[in-house]
Amino acid sequence: MLKNVLTAKEVAEYLEVHVTMIYRLLKNKQIPAFRLGSDWRFNIESIDEWRRAREREVGENSDGGAGLVLGERSGSGARK
């Protein structure tokens, strides 16, 4: 049974990224989440909607390549 609410570790596994990426996105307010006491929780439906929106952004701003951009580093020297 798939849970509706995930921990940071579980959402990292779900998105196949390192948990550090999840905390970076939280710090930058780039991922939907809520606090439960001192812990972060993620509604899986909100995460799926957020992921689809990010995939659309990548599709609109790319030259046809596929992918999901989860976070950007400022000052990383990356060119667009």
N, C-alpha and C positions, 0 to 999 in steps of 0.2 A: 504494500500500500504506500503510495506517495503522499508525503506530508505536505500540508499547505503552508506551514511556516518552517523556515530553515534557519540554522545557525550560520555564522560566517564561514566556518569550515565546510559545512554542507553545501552552501551556495557556491563556494570556490570549486568544490568537486563537481557540482552540477554544471558549472560554466567551463570546467576544465582549465582553471587558472590557479595560481598560487594564492593562498589566503592573504598574503601581503598585498596583492593587487586589490582584493576586496576592501581591505582597510584603507588603502590609498584612495580608492573611489569614494569610500565613506567620508574620509577627511575632506575631500574636494566636493562633497555633496553631489556626486555624479551617479549615484545608484539609489533606488528607492529602498528604504529600510526604516525600522522603528526600534526604539529602545524598550527592553523589558528588564527593568532594574538597571544594572550596569552593562548588560549584554545587548548586542545588536541582533535583531531578527529580521528576516526577509520573507515577504509573502511571495510564494512561487508564481502566482498569477501576475503580480506586479513585476517580478523579475523577467518573466516571459515577455510581457508587453514592452518593458524597457529594452530587452535584447532585440526584439523585432524592430523597434524604433531605431536603435543603433545600427542594425543591419541595413535599414532603409537609408540612413544617413551615409553609410559607407558606399552603398550602391549608387547614390546620387552624386557623390563627390569623387568617384573613382573612374578609372579608365577601363572598367569592365572586369577588374579583378574581384575575386570574392574574398570575404573576410569580415571579421568583427573587431572593431577598434574599441577596446574597453577603457582605455585611459591614455592621456597624453602627458608627457613631461614638458613643462615649460623650460625653455632655454636648452633643449636637448640638441639643437642644431639640425633637427630633422627638417627636410625640405618637403614642401607639398607640391 
